[in-house]
């Protein structure tokens, strides 16, 4: 098959997609039955709603119907542990409550949720007791459910890979083992060995775990209705803390000596004006912070850009049939870019973690200057 034939077939396959988008986008400029325009679309609110955590897992919306999976709400209150399903939120009544913001009292809309123990006000994804007392929310939210799903997938995949190694001992890999073996070898040889050196084996299980954990969750976040798990700063903070504590507790005498008695630096920069020890000490904490922010910012930015492109269709309702194809083409290009970024961010986080481990266990040999 020559290139021109393949190109024409590719265009014909995309044609039904554009026709479907065109038909879907036509009603966007339609008016309501009473002749008034529908409620103004708020792109910022919609985007933040989709990338934020929630007490339910929303899959899609048709008309006014939200197709969601209710999740368990677990609240520790002064009256005891309160457990109920998030579907109760939809059965609550809309109320107005007074709330103090920046020293000013204002009225905000909330949902009243009643249980056998308490009465809550649900506002912007958070529960507040009617009495104003503090509560602890330990619910199974969308991100927590996605975390359980990714752990299940990781265990399922790598138990199969381990079984393949046992079954095909001394033979060429087959099936799922043949797909993941090059990636495992890449992490071992190009990341762990290259960055850490001879002591790489003690860190390899952690490096493989975070690589595949980040990669799998980045990919799951690209699915329709997927959770933005690696775009949650609490998750990236936890991963960065793991790297931080492993680095700290693995540091040898040479590592700490390099921080507090940096070789090759004038003595007055280490004693009279201890600039270098201060910079090196702050670097211990800046490194995990950079890990946390880099992963969080890159994944969240990708989701925001893609949702912004789709939001253009609803913002330009009068010419939606013209905007929709362009938005979808750019969104498709962003999807392919995000597939690359999903793998790239897993690689960067794993590589930097390995570099920090390598610095912690490296044996420094400095000759005294004559």
C-alpha positions as CSV (number, residue, x, y, z in Angstrom):
1,X,0.0,0.0,0.0
2,X,1.5,3.3,-1.0
3,X,1.4,6.4,1.1
4,X,-1.3,8.2,-0.8
5,X,-3.7,5.3,-0.5
6,X,-3.0,5.0,3.2
7,X,-3.5,8.8,3.6
8,X,-6.9,8.7,1.9
9,X,-8.1,5.8,4.0
10,X,-7.0,7.6,7.2
11,X,-9.0,10.7,6.1
12,X,-12.1,8.6,5.4
13,X,-11.8,7.0,8.8
14,X,-11.7,10.4,10.5
15,X,-14.6,11.8,8.4
16,X,-17.3,10.1,10.5
17,X,-15.8,11.6,13.7
18,X,-16.0,15.1,12.3
19,X,-19.5,14.5,11.0
20,X,-20.5,13.3,14.5
21,X,-18.9,16.3,16.1
22,X,-20.7,18.6,13.7
23,X,-24.1,17.1,14.5
24,X,-23.5,17.2,18.2
25,X,-22.3,20.8,18.2
26,X,-25.4,22.1,16.2
27,X,-27.7,22.1,19.3
28,X,-25.2,24.1,21.3
29,X,-26.5,27.4,19.9
30,X,-30.1,26.5,20.3
31,X,-32.4,28.3,22.7
32,X,-34.5,26.9,25.5
33,X,-38.2,26.3,25.0
34,X,-39.3,29.6,26.4
35,X,-37.1,31.5,23.9
36,X,-34.5,32.5,26.4
37,X,-30.8,31.6,26.1
38,X,-29.5,28.8,28.2
39,X,-27.4,29.4,31.3
40,X,-24.0,30.9,30.4
41,X,-21.2,28.4,30.2
42,X,-18.4,28.9,32.8
43,X,-15.2,27.2,31.5
44,X,-13.2,27.8,34.6
45,X,-15.7,26.2,36.9
46,X,-16.2,23.3,34.5
47,X,-12.4,22.6,34.2
48,X,-11.8,22.8,37.9
49,X,-14.7,20.5,38.5
50,X,-13.2,17.9,36.2
51,X,-9.6,18.0,37.5
52,X,-10.6,18.2,41.2
53,X,-11.3,15.4,43.5
54,X,-14.9,14.5,44.3
55,X,-17.1,12.3,46.5
56,X,-18.5,10.5,43.5
57,X,-17.2,9.3,40.2
58,X,-18.9,11.1,37.3
59,X,-18.7,9.3,34.0
60,X,-20.8,11.4,31.6
61,X,-23.8,13.7,31.4
62,X,-26.8,13.5,29.1
63,X,-29.1,16.4,29.3
64,X,-29.8,17.1,33.0
65,X,-28.9,13.5,34.0
66,X,-25.6,12.8,35.6
67,X,-24.4,9.2,35.3
68,X,-22.2,8.8,38.4
69,X,-20.9,6.0,40.6
70,X,-21.6,6.9,44.3
71,X,-18.7,6.4,46.7
72,X,-18.6,5.9,50.4
73,X,-18.5,9.1,52.5
74,X,-16.7,8.5,55.9
75,X,-16.7,11.4,58.3
76,X,-15.3,11.5,61.8
77,X,-17.5,13.9,63.8
78,X,-18.0,14.8,67.5
79,X,-21.0,12.5,67.5
80,X,-19.0,9.6,66.2
81,X,-18.1,8.0,62.8
82,X,-20.7,8.8,60.2
83,X,-20.7,6.5,57.0
84,X,-23.1,6.9,54.1
85,X,-23.1,6.9,50.3
86,X,-22.5,10.1,48.3
87,X,-25.8,9.5,46.6
88,X,-27.4,11.1,49.7
89,X,-26.0,14.5,48.4
90,X,-28.4,14.4,45.5
91,X,-31.4,13.8,47.8
92,X,-30.6,16.9,49.9
93,X,-32.3,20.2,49.5
94,X,-30.7,23.4,48.2
95,X,-30.3,26.0,50.8
96,X,-28.6,29.4,51.4
97,X,-26.1,29.7,54.2
98,X,-24.1,32.7,55.5
99,X,-20.3,32.3,55.2
100,X,-17.5,34.6,56.3
101,X,-15.0,35.3,53.6
102,X,-12.1,37.8,54.2
103,X,-14.0,39.4,57.1
104,X,-17.2,39.8,55.2
105,X,-20.4,37.8,55.6
106,X,-22.0,36.6,52.3
107,X,-24.7,34.1,51.4
108,X,-23.7,31.0,49.4
109,X,-25.6,28.1,48.0
110,X,-25.2,24.7,49.6
111,X,-26.9,21.3,49.9
112,X,-28.3,20.1,53.2
113,X,-27.5,16.4,53.8
114,X,-29.1,14.7,56.8
115,X,-28.0,11.4,58.3
116,X,-29.0,9.6,61.5
117,X,-26.1,11.3,63.4
118,X,-25.7,14.8,61.9
119,X,-26.9,17.5,59.5
120,X,-24.3,18.7,57.0
121,X,-23.9,21.5,54.6
122,X,-22.2,20.3,51.4
123,X,-20.5,23.1,49.5
124,X,-17.8,23.0,46.8
125,X,-17.0,19.3,47.5
126,X,-16.7,19.7,51.3
127,X,-18.9,18.8,54.2
128,X,-19.5,21.2,57.1
129,X,-21.5,20.4,60.2
130,X,-24.6,22.6,60.8
131,X,-23.3,23.3,64.3
132,X,-19.9,24.5,62.9
133,X,-17.9,21.9,64.7
134,X,-14.8,20.4,63.1
135,X,-14.9,17.1,61.2
136,X,-12.3,14.8,59.6
137,X,-13.1,13.6,56.1
138,X,-11.6,10.2,55.4
139,X,-13.9,9.3,52.5
140,X,-13.3,7.0,49.5
141,X,-13.1,9.8,47.0
142,X,-12.7,9.6,43.2
143,X,-8.9,9.8,43.5
144,X,-8.8,7.2,46.3
145,X,-10.9,4.8,44.2
146,X,-8.6,5.5,41.2
147,X,-5.6,4.7,43.4
148,X,-7.2,1.4,44.4
149,X,-7.8,0.7,40.7
150,X,-4.3,1.4,39.7
151,X,-2.8,-0.7,42.5
152,X,-5.1,-3.6,41.4
153,X,-3.9,-3.2,37.8
154,X,-0.2,-3.1,38.9
155,X,-0.6,-6.2,40.9
156,X,-2.5,-8.0,38.2
157,X,0.0,-7.1,35.5
158,X,3.2,-7.8,37.4
159,X,1.9,-11.1,39.0
160,X,1.3,-12.2,35.4
161,X,4.8,-11.0,34.4
162,X,6.4,-12.9,37.4
163,X,4.4,-16.0,36.5
164,X,5.7,-15.6,32.9
165,X,9.3,-15.5,34.2
166,X,8.8,-18.7,36.2
167,X,7.0,-20.5,33.3
168,X,9.4,-19.4,30.6
169,X,12.7,-19.7,32.6
170,X,15.5,-19.9,30.1
171,X,13.2,-19.2,27.1
172,X,12.2,-16.2,25.1
173,X,9.5,-14.1,26.9
174,X,5.9,-14.4,25.7
175,X,2.7,-12.4,26.0
176,X,2.6,-9.6,28.6
177,X,6.1,-10.5,29.8
178,X,7.5,-9.7,26.4
179,X,5.9,-6.2,26.5
180,X,7.1,-5.2,30.0
181,X,10.5,-6.8,30.0
182,X,12.2,-4.2,27.8
183,X,10.8,-1.4,30.1
184,X,12.0,-3.2,33.2
185,X,15.5,-3.7,31.7
186,X,15.5,0.0,30.7
187,X,14.8,1.2,34.2
188,X,17.4,-1.2,35.6
189,X,20.2,-0.6,33.2
190,X,19.7,3.0,32.0
191,X,18.3,4.6,35.1
192,X,19.3,2.6,38.2
193,X,22.7,1.4,37.2
194,X,23.7,4.6,35.4
195,X,22.6,7.0,38.2
196,X,23.4,4.9,41.3
197,X,26.2,2.6,40.4
198,X,27.1,-0.7,42.0
199,X,24.7,-0.3,44.9
200,X,21.7,0.0,42.6
201,X,20.0,-3.3,43.5
202,X,18.8,-2.1,46.9
203,X,16.9,0.8,45.3
204,X,15.6,-1.0,42.2
205,X,12.3,-2.3,43.6
206,X,11.3,1.3,44.7
207,X,12.4,2.8,41.3
208,X,10.4,0.2,39.4
209,X,7.4,0.7,41.6
210,X,7.3,4.5,41.2
211,X,8.0,4.3,37.5
212,X,5.1,2.0,36.7
213,X,2.8,3.6,39.4
214,X,3.2,7.1,37.8
215,X,3.0,5.8,34.2
216,X,-0.1,3.7,34.9
217,X,-1.9,6.6,36.7
218,X,-0.9,9.1,34.0
219,X,-2.4,6.8,31.4
220,X,-5.6,6.2,33.4
221,X,-6.0,9.9,33.7
222,X,-6.2,10.2,29.9
223,X,-9.2,7.9,29.7
224,X,-12.7,9.6,29.4
225,X,-14.0,10.2,33.0
226,X,-10.5,9.3,34.3
227,X,-9.3,10.6,37.7
228,X,-6.6,13.2,37.8
229,X,-4.6,11.2,40.4
230,X,-1.0,12.3,39.5
231,X,-2.4,15.8,39.1
232,X,-3.3,15.8,42.8
233,X,-0.5,17.5,44.8
234,X,-1.2,15.2,47.8
235,X,-0.2,12.2,45.7
236,X,2.9,13.9,44.3
237,X,3.9,15.1,47.8
238,X,3.7,11.5,49.1
239,X,5.8,10.2,46.3
240,X,8.4,13.0,46.8
241,X,8.5,12.2,50.6
242,X,9.3,8.6,49.9
243,X,12.2,9.7,47.8
244,X,13.2,12.2,50.4
245,X,13.3,9.8,53.3
246,X,15.0,7.0,51.4
247,X,17.7,9.5,50.4
248,X,18.1,10.8,54.0
249,X,18.4,7.4,55.6
250,X,20.7,6.1,52.8
251,X,23.1,9.0,53.1
252,X,26.7,7.9,54.1
253,X,29.4,9.9,55.8
254,X,30.7,11.3,52.4
255,X,27.2,12.6,51.6
256,X,26.7,14.5,54.8
257,X,30.3,15.7,54.7
258,X,29.7,17.1,51.2
259,X,26.7,19.1,52.6
260,X,28.3,20.5,55.8
261,X,31.9,20.6,54.8
262,X,31.8,21.0,51.0
263,X,35.3,20.2,49.5
264,X,37.0,22.7,47.3
265,X,35.2,25.7,48.9
266,X,37.2,28.5,50.7
267,X,37.1,28.0,54.5
268,X,35.5,31.4,55.2
269,X,32.4,30.3,53.1
270,X,32.0,27.4,55.4
271,X,32.7,29.1,58.7
272,X,32.5,32.9,58.8
273,X,29.9,33.2,56.1
274,X,28.4,29.6,55.9
275,X,26.8,30.2,52.6
276,X,27.6,26.8,51.0
277,X,26.5,24.6,53.9
278,X,23.3,26.6,54.0
279,X,22.7,26.2,50.3
280,X,23.5,22.5,50.4
281,X,21.3,22.0,53.4
282,X,18.3,23.8,51.8
283,X,18.9,21.6,48.7
284,X,18.0,18.5,50.7
285,X,14.4,19.9,50.9
286,X,14.3,21.7,47.6
287,X,14.9,18.5,45.6
288,X,11.7,16.7,46.8
289,X,9.7,19.9,46.4
290,X,10.8,20.2,42.8
291,X,9.8,16.5,42.3
292,X,6.4,17.2,43.7
293,X,5.7,20.4,41.7
294,X,7.1,19.1,38.4
295,X,4.8,16.0,38.3
296,X,1.8,17.9,39.6
297,X,2.2,20.9,37.3
298,X,2.8,19.0,34.1
299,X,-0.1,16.5,34.5
300,X,-2.5,19.2,35.6
301,X,-1.5,21.6,32.8
302,X,-2.1,18.9,30.2
303,X,-5.7,18.2,31.5
304,X,-6.4,21.9,31.7
305,X,-5.3,22.5,28.1
306,X,-7.3,19.6,26.7
307,X,-10.5,20.7,28.6
308,X,-9.9,24.3,27.5
309,X,-9.9,23.2,23.9
310,X,-13.2,21.4,24.3
311,X,-14.6,24.4,26.2
312,X,-14.1,26.6,23.1
313,X,-16.9,24.7,21.5
314,X,-19.4,25.8,24.2
315,X,-18.0,29.3,24.5
316,X,-18.5,30.0,20.8
317,X,-22.0,28.6,20.6
318,X,-23.1,30.6,17.6
319,X,-20.3,29.2,15.4
320,X,-19.8,25.9,17.2
321,X,-20.0,24.0,13.9
322,X,-16.9,25.8,12.8
323,X,-15.0,25.7,16.1
324,X,-15.7,22.1,17.0
325,X,-13.6,20.4,14.3
326,X,-10.6,22.7,15.0
327,X,-10.9,22.1,18.7
328,X,-11.1,18.4,18.3
329,X,-8.1,18.3,16.0
330,X,-6.0,20.2,18.5
331,X,-7.3,18.1,21.3
332,X,-6.3,14.9,19.4
333,X,-2.8,16.4,18.9
334,X,-2.7,17.1,22.7
335,X,-3.8,13.6,23.4
336,X,-0.8,12.1,21.5
337,X,1.5,14.6,23.3
338,X,0.0,13.7,26.7
339,X,0.7,10.0,25.9
340,X,4.3,10.9,25.5
341,X,4.3,13.2,28.6
342,X,2.7,10.4,30.7
343,X,5.8,8.2,30.0
344,X,8.2,11.1,30.2
345,X,7.1,12.3,33.6
346,X,7.4,8.7,35.0
347,X,10.9,8.6,33.5
348,X,11.9,12.0,34.9
349,X,10.6,11.3,38.4
350,X,12.4,7.9,38.5
351,X,15.6,9.3,37.1
352,X,15.9,12.2,39.5
353,X,15.1,9.9,42.4
354,X,17.9,7.6,41.3
355,X,20.3,10.5,41.0
356,X,19.5,11.6,44.6
357,X,20.1,8.0,45.8
358,X,23.3,7.9,43.8
359,X,24.5,11.1,45.5
360,X,23.6,9.6,48.9
361,X,25.6,6.4,48.6
362,X,28.5,7.5,46.4
363,X,31.9,7.2,48.0
364,X,33.8,10.4,47.5
365,X,37.6,10.4,47.3
366,X,39.1,13.9,47.5
367,X,42.9,14.4,47.4
368,X,44.3,17.1,49.6
369,X,45.5,20.1,47.7
370,X,49.2,20.9,48.3
